[in-house]
């Protein structure tokens, strides 16, 4: 298969194709950002970079089986000024249309943000005119499919996808939340927060309505729920009422959750006191703001702090100014003993398990913070990679600023996989 990726960025499409096991003979990429090109070359050295999309001519290319594009979206976004096609960045969409018309591959996929219906209609009409034989029941023939990355990741990210790949359905919810992607011991530079204004939505609890919003574990026999503090990977789906017999075979008695799956079955906990199996139910499917960073200046949107039991907000290019998503942390403190080079370098970090450190002869190792006290920290680049379902450390090798930027511009890889898996790998 020969693939052409326009506005390729850090080449998320190649990750998806690799994960699907689809053999790519040649991968052509159009990108002008030097950092995105650097990361793409690091991970996929055989990538053929073509430069600026404006300089690409269909006649100069071999037969292409698949074109993928995520054209710049700032002019379309509801979060922006909505200049649409008058914005020179969004006008690059017409470069995609031009190349699509010149090449007309077997398959294409275009991703963009949610936008006004009038802008959406222009895109649908332009694409449908190139593939008049294709239709998914829309007015113009090919209409976009709205998929929220939250179904396949811990990030709330609504995106529109135009494609002629057949039989695209909504993914099943795998039940991931922020807790499932957080690092155990992020380095101290990310604990920038000192003060969390706790009167957001009432109260100073992590969840203002604790009874209805805490993580819960329900008995199979549907008795009253009991409250659980939760652990990494605690929530990976819903259990059907007919699954009791299957659940008995799947129980784990060590208190751990089963691995995340793409089905609604499989998240089972064992209550060692009552000797019962319990199904684990994910509580949140959207970001849950629990406070604001009182020690930051600027617009409200950059001060928002979210619960680890909900989704992350949509990743943006996060260009400095504390724009990275923020998560609430609580509990005592732990003394980190190693830096990134593996050398001893003691410093304080926040514990998330509310336990005390081991008692030692070093008095400064025993530091307590009230359990109800909350502070905040920024999400790390590694955590943002996980939110985009990109392999760990895929973007390593450039500054954190550039890592955040390319991750905000990138695809959620598992969503792209979900769409491309319906394509014949030979493009036939």
C-alpha positions as CSV (number, residue, x, y, z in Angstrom):
1,X,0.0,0.0,0.0
2,X,1.2,3.5,-0.8
3,X,0.0,6.2,1.6
4,X,0.0,10.0,1.3
5,X,-0.4,11.9,4.6
6,X,-1.1,15.7,4.3
7,X,-0.3,17.9,7.3
8,X,1.4,14.8,8.7
9,X,2.7,16.3,11.9
10,X,4.4,13.6,14.0
11,X,2.9,10.9,11.8
12,X,0.2,9.4,13.9
13,X,-1.2,7.7,10.8
14,X,1.9,5.5,10.6
15,X,1.4,4.4,14.2
16,X,-2.2,3.4,13.4
17,X,-1.2,1.5,10.3
18,X,1.6,-0.3,12.1
19,X,-0.7,-1.2,15.0
20,X,-3.1,-2.7,12.5
21,X,-0.4,-4.7,10.8
22,X,-1.0,-3.1,7.4
23,X,2.0,-3.3,5.2
24,X,3.0,0.1,3.8
25,X,5.3,0.1,0.8
26,X,5.8,3.8,0.7
27,X,4.6,6.5,3.1
28,X,4.7,10.1,1.7
29,X,4.3,12.9,4.2
30,X,3.7,16.6,3.7
31,X,4.8,18.6,6.7
32,X,6.7,21.9,7.3
33,X,7.1,21.8,11.1
34,X,10.7,20.8,11.7
35,X,10.0,19.2,15.1
36,X,7.1,17.1,13.7
37,X,9.4,15.9,10.9
38,X,12.2,15.2,13.4
39,X,9.9,12.9,15.5
40,X,8.4,11.2,12.5
41,X,11.9,10.4,11.2
42,X,13.0,9.2,14.6
43,X,10.2,6.6,14.7
44,X,9.7,6.0,11.0
45,X,13.0,6.6,9.2
46,X,11.7,5.5,5.8
47,X,9.2,8.3,5.7
48,X,9.4,10.2,2.4
49,X,8.9,13.9,3.3
50,X,7.6,16.1,0.5
51,X,7.6,19.5,2.1
52,X,4.8,22.1,1.8
53,X,1.4,20.8,0.7
54,X,1.2,23.7,-1.8
55,X,4.2,22.3,-3.7
56,X,2.8,18.8,-4.2
57,X,1.4,17.9,-7.6
58,X,-0.6,14.8,-8.2
59,X,1.1,14.1,-11.5
60,X,4.4,13.7,-9.7
61,X,3.2,11.0,-7.5
62,X,2.7,7.3,-8.1
63,X,-0.7,5.6,-7.7
64,X,-1.8,6.3,-4.1
65,X,-4.0,3.9,-2.2
66,X,-4.8,6.1,0.8
67,X,-4.8,9.8,1.6
68,X,-5.1,10.9,5.2
69,X,-5.3,14.5,6.3
70,X,-6.0,16.6,9.3
71,X,-6.0,20.1,7.8
72,X,-5.5,23.1,10.1
73,X,-8.7,23.8,12.0
74,X,-8.3,27.1,13.8
75,X,-10.7,28.9,11.6
76,X,-13.4,26.3,12.0
77,X,-13.3,25.6,15.7
78,X,-16.1,26.7,18.0
79,X,-13.3,27.7,20.4
80,X,-11.8,30.1,17.9
81,X,-13.0,33.2,15.9
82,X,-14.7,30.9,13.3
83,X,-13.3,32.8,10.3
84,X,-13.6,29.5,8.5
85,X,-12.3,29.6,4.9
86,X,-11.2,33.2,5.3
87,X,-8.6,32.0,7.8
88,X,-5.5,31.3,5.7
89,X,-4.8,28.2,7.8
90,X,-8.2,26.7,7.3
91,X,-8.1,27.6,3.6
92,X,-5.4,24.9,3.3
93,X,-8.4,22.5,3.2
94,X,-8.7,23.4,-0.5
95,X,-5.1,22.2,-1.0
96,X,-6.3,18.8,0.3
97,X,-9.3,19.0,-2.1
98,X,-7.0,19.8,-5.0
99,X,-4.6,16.9,-4.3
100,X,-7.5,14.5,-3.6
101,X,-9.0,15.4,-7.0
102,X,-5.6,15.0,-8.7
103,X,-4.8,11.7,-7.1
104,X,-8.2,10.2,-6.3
105,X,-7.0,7.3,-4.2
106,X,-9.0,4.2,-3.4
107,X,-9.5,5.5,0.1
108,X,-9.3,8.9,1.9
109,X,-9.8,10.1,5.5
110,X,-10.1,13.7,6.6
111,X,-10.2,14.8,10.2
112,X,-11.4,18.1,11.6
113,X,-13.0,19.8,14.5
114,X,-16.7,20.3,15.2
115,X,-17.9,23.4,13.4
116,X,-20.9,25.3,12.2
117,X,-23.2,23.3,9.9
118,X,-22.6,25.8,7.1
119,X,-18.8,25.1,7.2
120,X,-19.4,21.4,7.5
121,X,-21.6,21.5,4.4
122,X,-18.9,23.2,2.3
123,X,-16.4,20.4,3.1
124,X,-19.0,17.7,2.5
125,X,-20.0,19.2,-0.9
126,X,-16.4,19.5,-2.0
127,X,-15.4,16.0,-1.1
128,X,-18.6,14.4,-2.4
129,X,-18.1,16.0,-5.8
130,X,-14.9,14.0,-6.2
131,X,-16.5,10.7,-5.1
132,X,-20.1,11.0,-6.4
133,X,-20.4,7.2,-6.3
134,X,-20.1,7.2,-2.6
135,X,-22.7,8.0,0.0
136,X,-23.5,7.5,3.6
137,X,-27.0,8.9,3.4
138,X,-26.1,12.6,3.6
139,X,-27.4,15.5,1.5
140,X,-24.1,15.7,-0.5
141,X,-23.2,12.1,-0.5
142,X,-20.4,11.8,2.0
143,X,-21.2,13.3,5.4
144,X,-18.8,13.4,8.4
145,X,-18.9,10.9,11.3
146,X,-18.6,12.5,14.8
147,X,-16.4,10.4,17.1
148,X,-15.4,11.3,20.6
149,X,-11.9,10.1,21.5
150,X,-13.3,9.6,25.0
151,X,-14.7,6.2,23.8
152,X,-11.1,4.9,23.2
153,X,-9.0,7.1,25.5
154,X,-9.0,9.1,28.6
155,X,-9.4,12.4,26.7
156,X,-12.6,14.2,25.7
157,X,-12.0,15.1,22.1
158,X,-14.9,15.4,19.6
159,X,-13.7,15.3,16.0
160,X,-15.4,15.0,12.6
161,X,-14.2,12.3,10.1
162,X,-15.0,12.4,6.4
163,X,-14.1,9.1,4.7
164,X,-15.2,6.7,2.0
165,X,-14.1,3.7,4.0
166,X,-17.2,1.6,4.5
167,X,-19.1,0.4,7.6
168,X,-17.7,2.9,10.2
169,X,-19.6,2.6,13.4
170,X,-19.2,4.2,16.8
171,X,-16.4,2.5,18.9
172,X,-17.4,0.7,22.1
173,X,-16.5,2.6,25.2
174,X,-13.4,1.1,26.9
175,X,-14.0,3.1,30.1
176,X,-10.6,4.9,30.5
177,X,-10.3,7.9,32.8
178,X,-7.4,10.2,33.6
179,X,-6.4,7.9,36.6
180,X,-5.6,5.2,34.1
181,X,-2.9,7.2,32.3
182,X,-1.2,9.1,35.1
183,X,2.4,8.5,35.9
184,X,3.2,7.0,39.3
185,X,6.0,9.5,40.0
186,X,6.1,12.5,37.7
187,X,9.2,14.7,38.3
188,X,8.9,17.7,40.5
189,X,8.8,20.2,37.6
190,X,5.2,19.2,36.9
191,X,4.1,19.9,40.5
192,X,3.9,23.6,39.7
193,X,0.6,24.1,41.6
194,X,0.6,25.5,45.1
195,X,-3.0,26.6,45.7
196,X,-6.2,25.0,44.5
197,X,-9.4,27.1,45.0
198,X,-11.7,24.4,46.4
199,X,-15.0,26.2,46.3
200,X,-15.7,25.2,42.8
201,X,-19.2,23.6,42.5
202,X,-19.5,23.6,46.3
203,X,-17.3,22.1,49.0
204,X,-13.6,21.2,49.2
205,X,-14.0,17.6,48.3
206,X,-12.5,16.1,45.2
207,X,-16.1,15.5,44.1
208,X,-18.6,18.0,45.5
209,X,-21.5,15.4,45.4
210,X,-19.5,12.5,46.8
211,X,-22.4,10.0,47.0
212,X,-23.3,10.3,43.4
213,X,-19.9,11.0,41.8
214,X,-17.3,8.9,43.7
215,X,-16.0,5.7,42.1
216,X,-18.3,2.9,43.0
217,X,-18.2,-0.9,43.0
218,X,-21.5,-2.6,42.7
219,X,-22.5,-6.1,43.9
220,X,-23.5,-8.5,41.1
221,X,-26.8,-9.0,42.9
222,X,-27.4,-5.3,42.6
223,X,-27.3,-4.5,46.3
224,X,-26.3,-1.1,47.5
225,X,-23.0,0.1,46.2
226,X,-19.9,0.5,48.3
227,X,-17.3,3.2,47.9
228,X,-13.9,2.5,46.6
229,X,-10.9,4.8,46.5
230,X,-9.9,3.2,43.2
231,X,-6.5,2.3,41.7
232,X,-4.8,2.6,38.4
233,X,-6.8,0.8,35.8
234,X,-9.8,0.5,38.1
235,X,-12.4,1.0,35.5
236,X,-12.5,-0.8,32.2
237,X,-16.1,-1.3,31.3
238,X,-19.6,-2.1,32.3
239,X,-20.9,-5.6,33.1
240,X,-24.1,-6.8,31.6
241,X,-26.8,-8.3,33.7
242,X,-26.4,-11.7,32.0
243,X,-22.7,-12.0,32.8
244,X,-22.9,-13.5,36.3
245,X,-21.6,-17.0,35.3
246,X,-18.8,-15.5,33.3
247,X,-17.8,-13.2,36.1
248,X,-17.3,-16.0,38.5
249,X,-14.6,-17.4,36.2
250,X,-12.9,-14.0,35.9
251,X,-12.6,-13.0,39.5
252,X,-9.2,-11.9,40.8
253,X,-8.6,-12.0,44.6
254,X,-5.5,-9.8,44.7
255,X,-7.5,-6.5,44.4
256,X,-6.3,-5.7,40.9
257,X,-8.4,-4.9,37.9
258,X,-8.3,-7.0,34.8
259,X,-6.6,-5.5,31.7
260,X,-8.4,-2.9,29.7
261,X,-10.5,-4.4,26.9
262,X,-12.7,-3.1,24.1
263,X,-15.8,-4.8,25.5
264,X,-18.2,-3.9,28.3
265,X,-17.3,-7.1,30.2
266,X,-14.2,-7.9,32.2
267,X,-13.9,-5.3,35.0
268,X,-14.3,-7.4,38.2
269,X,-13.1,-6.8,41.7
270,X,-13.0,-9.2,44.7
271,X,-14.2,-8.0,48.1
272,X,-12.0,-9.9,50.5
273,X,-14.2,-9.0,53.5
274,X,-17.6,-10.1,52.1
275,X,-16.0,-12.7,49.8
276,X,-18.1,-11.5,46.9
277,X,-17.3,-10.5,43.3
278,X,-18.1,-6.9,42.4
279,X,-18.3,-5.3,39.1
280,X,-16.4,-2.1,38.6
281,X,-18.3,0.8,37.0
282,X,-16.5,3.9,35.5
283,X,-18.1,7.0,37.0
284,X,-17.2,9.8,34.6
285,X,-17.3,10.0,30.8
286,X,-16.5,13.7,30.6
287,X,-13.9,16.0,32.2
288,X,-14.8,16.9,35.8
289,X,-13.5,20.2,37.1
290,X,-12.8,20.2,40.8
291,X,-11.3,23.6,41.3
292,X,-9.2,26.4,39.9
293,X,-5.6,27.1,40.3
294,X,-5.6,30.1,42.6
295,X,-1.9,30.8,42.1
296,X,-2.2,31.4,38.3
297,X,-3.0,34.5,36.4
298,X,-4.8,34.6,33.1
299,X,-8.0,33.4,31.6
300,X,-10.2,31.0,33.5
301,X,-9.7,28.2,31.0
302,X,-6.0,27.8,31.9
303,X,-6.8,27.7,35.6
304,X,-9.2,24.7,35.5
305,X,-8.1,21.7,37.5
306,X,-9.7,18.3,36.8
307,X,-10.4,15.1,38.7
308,X,-8.4,12.0,37.9
309,X,-11.7,10.1,37.9
310,X,-12.9,11.9,34.8
311,X,-11.6,12.5,31.3
312,X,-9.0,15.0,30.3
313,X,-10.1,18.1,28.4
314,X,-9.2,18.2,24.8
315,X,-5.5,18.6,24.3
316,X,-4.5,21.8,22.4
317,X,-1.1,23.0,21.2
318,X,-0.5,24.2,24.8
319,X,2.0,26.9,23.8
320,X,3.3,27.9,27.2
321,X,1.6,30.1,29.7
322,X,0.5,27.2,31.9
323,X,-1.9,26.0,29.2
324,X,-1.2,22.3,29.9
325,X,-4.2,20.4,31.4
326,X,-4.1,20.2,35.1
327,X,-5.1,17.4,37.5
328,X,-5.8,17.6,41.2
329,X,-3.5,15.7,43.6
330,X,-3.9,15.0,47.2
331,X,-2.5,13.2,50.2
332,X,1.0,13.1,51.8
333,X,4.4,13.5,50.4
334,X,7.1,11.1,49.1
335,X,10.7,11.8,48.8
336,X,12.0,11.0,45.3
337,X,15.5,9.6,45.4
338,X,16.6,9.5,41.8
339,X,16.7,12.0,39.0
340,X,16.4,11.2,35.3
341,X,20.0,10.1,35.1
342,X,19.6,7.6,37.8
343,X,21.7,9.5,40.3
344,X,20.7,10.3,43.8
345,X,18.8,13.6,44.0
346,X,16.4,13.9,46.8
347,X,13.3,16.1,46.4
348,X,9.7,16.1,47.5
349,X,6.8,14.8,45.4
350,X,3.2,14.4,46.2
351,X,1.9,10.9,47.2
352,X,-1.4,9.9,45.5
353,X,-2.0,6.9,47.8
354,X,-2.4,8.9,51.1
355,X,0.1,6.6,52.8
356,X,3.0,7.6,54.9
357,X,6.6,7.2,53.8
358,X,8.7,4.5,55.6
359,X,10.0,5.7,58.9
360,X,13.7,6.3,58.7
361,X,16.4,8.0,60.7
362,X,16.1,11.0,58.4
363,X,13.6,13.2,59.9
364,X,12.8,15.2,56.7
365,X,11.6,11.9,55.1
366,X,8.5,11.9,57.4
367,X,6.3,14.7,56.1
368,X,2.6,14.7,56.3
369,X,0.0,16.7,54.4
370,X,-3.7,16.6,55.5
371,X,-5.6,14.1,53.3
372,X,-8.3,16.6,52.5
373,X,-5.8,19.1,51.2
374,X,-5.7,19.3,47.4
375,X,-3.2,20.9,45.1
376,X,-2.6,20.5,41.4
377,X,0.0,19.6,38.8
378,X,0.4,19.8,35.1
379,X,0.0,16.7,33.0
380,X,3.3,15.4,31.7
381,X,4.1,14.9,28.0
382,X,4.1,11.1,28.6
383,X,0.6,11.4,30.0
384,X,-0.5,13.5,27.0
385,X,1.0,10.8,24.8
386,X,-1.3,8.3,26.5
387,X,-4.3,10.5,26.1
388,X,-3.6,10.5,22.4
389,X,-3.0,6.7,22.6
390,X,0.5,7.3,21.2
391,X,3.3,4.9,22.4
392,X,5.1,6.0,25.5
393,X,8.0,8.4,24.8
394,X,7.2,8.5,21.1
395,X,7.7,12.3,21.1
396,X,10.8,12.2,23.2
397,X,13.8,14.0,21.7
398,X,12.4,17.6,21.5
399,X,11.5,20.1,24.1
400,X,8.4,19.6,26.3
401,X,6.9,22.7,24.6
402,X,7.2,21.1,21.2
403,X,6.0,17.7,22.5
404,X,2.8,19.3,23.9
405,X,2.3,21.2,20.7
406,X,2.5,18.2,18.4
407,X,0.4,16.1,20.6
408,X,-2.3,18.7,20.6
409,X,-2.1,18.9,16.8
410,X,-2.1,15.1,16.4
411,X,-4.7,12.4,16.0
412,X,-6.0,10.1,18.7
413,X,-4.4,7.0,17.2
414,X,-6.9,4.4,18.4
415,X,-9.7,6.4,16.6
416,X,-7.7,6.3,13.4
417,X,-7.2,2.6,13.8
418,X,-10.9,2.1,14.4
419,X,-11.6,3.7,11.0
420,X,-8.8,2.3,9.0
421,X,-9.4,-1.3,10.1
422,X,-12.4,-1.4,7.8
423,X,-10.1,-0.8,4.8
424,X,-8.8,-3.6,2.7
425,X,-5.0,-3.5,3.4
426,X,-4.2,-3.8,-0.3
427,X,-6.5,-0.9,-1.2
428,X,-8.8,-3.2,-3.2
